[in-house]
């Protein structure tokens, strides 16, 4: 999947200092357009992703979405479909 810009984006979230793209090429993203929100008085960052035709076919056939997070813990997250 590729990250996608959206009209609601409020900024671009860049990698942290010291991040080396060559060490993380498999992640497919190194700067993310994001939308800053507040939900239930908590700050939330929203990103939009678009599957390729091949990925879309796999999803329709019952494939799964895999989420990769760098590190040893998993932040709370939610996945949804947007029109």
Steps between C-alpha positions, in 0.01 A plus 500: 500500500606853438442792729262749346457869554155625600334842498480483881879466548640758740873421483767251396642273769870446424720221635680557830853639508755230432254293293678342204278429200742236376441302821120502452431482126253215556264740679410686178453830683738752642283811533125493553232757422281496812180652632506609864175434686368488855269209587365463853747769615794293369734609219474277193703488178311378192669374182345377177619198301405371156541135396642416159277308258685179593452567873133585445446169319666314787279681753185418305614135493526500881858623546602681816650842567835473683614789722874537567616718790869568562589430861401259773163642603178566311320831541121493506370518144186461295448409134199614298387540139432852373324585172 
